Amino acid sequence: MSTRSCPDWPDLLERVPDLMFKHYTVAEAQLPAEVLATLAEKSLDSVAICCDLDKHVFNAEHTDELVADALRESHWYDLREWAAGGPGSAA
C-alpha cells in the first residue's frame, strides 16, 4: 500500500478541517517504538493506518484494530477524542 489520501476525505475535511488523513502501512508511518512493540506478530508492511502524521491523530474506522488499540496507549489521538475533547475540540 502506498501513501494516499483517505477516501473519506470530503467528510473528514468538514469535520476536522485542520487535519489531513492519509492511508499508510505501519512501516511507512514510522510509529513510536512502544506501539511497534505491541505489533510484533504483525507484518508492518501489510497493516494499515489512516492518520494525520503531523498531528498524531488516527481514524480508527480505517485503522487496523490492534494498531488503534496500541496508539490509544501512546501520545496519539483517536479522531473522535481529538474532535470531542482533545486539541481539535476548539476548532
N, C-alpha and C positions, 0 to 999 in steps of 0.2 A: 504494500500500500504506500502510495506517495502522499506528500503533504497536499491537502486541498481544502477548500472552503467547505464548511458543513452544508449539506443540502437544505437544512432548515434555517439558513442564514437570514431570509427575509423576516421570519417570525422572531428570531433571536435579535436582530437589529432593532426591531420595535420594542422588545422587552428590555434589552440592555445595550443601548447604542454605543456605549464606551468599550465594548468587548468585541473581539473578532475571533470567532470559533473556527478552527480548522481540525481536520482529521489527521492523525499521525499514528505511527506504530509507537509502542512504548520505547523501543530503541531510538527512534528519531527524536522523541520528546526529551530524552536525557533527564529523566525524573530523578528525584533525590535518592540517595543510596538506601535510606530506610524503607522507601517504597519498593525499590527493586528487590531488596532482600526478602520481602514477603511474596514475591512473584517467582521465586527460584524454580518452581515446577513448570513455568510457562515459557514459551518461546517468545522473547521480546520483539522479534521481527513479525510476529503474527497476531499480537494482541493490540487492539485498537483503543485509542483515546481521542475524545473530542474536547478541545480545550483552547483557551487563550493562554499561550505560554508566557507572555509578558506579565499578565496579571495573576497567574496561578489560579485560574478558575476552570473547572471542568464541567462538562454537560454529562451527567450520569446516564441520561437516556441513550447516549451514543457511545458510552464507555464501558469496556468490559467490567463486569460486576466486581471481580477481585481487585482490579486496578482502582475502581471507585472507592471500595472499602479501604484500601491502603492509603489512598490520597486523603480521605476524610481524617485519617490519623496523623496527617502531616500538616504543614502550613498552607496547603491548598484549600480552596473553597469549592464546594458544590455550587453550581449555578443558583439553585434555589436558596441556599444560605446567603450567597452574595447579594441576591436581589432582595431578600426578606430582612436581613439584619446585619449583613456584612458591609463592607465599604461601598457596594453598589446600591444600598438601600437609600442613599441620599440623592441618587441620580434620578 
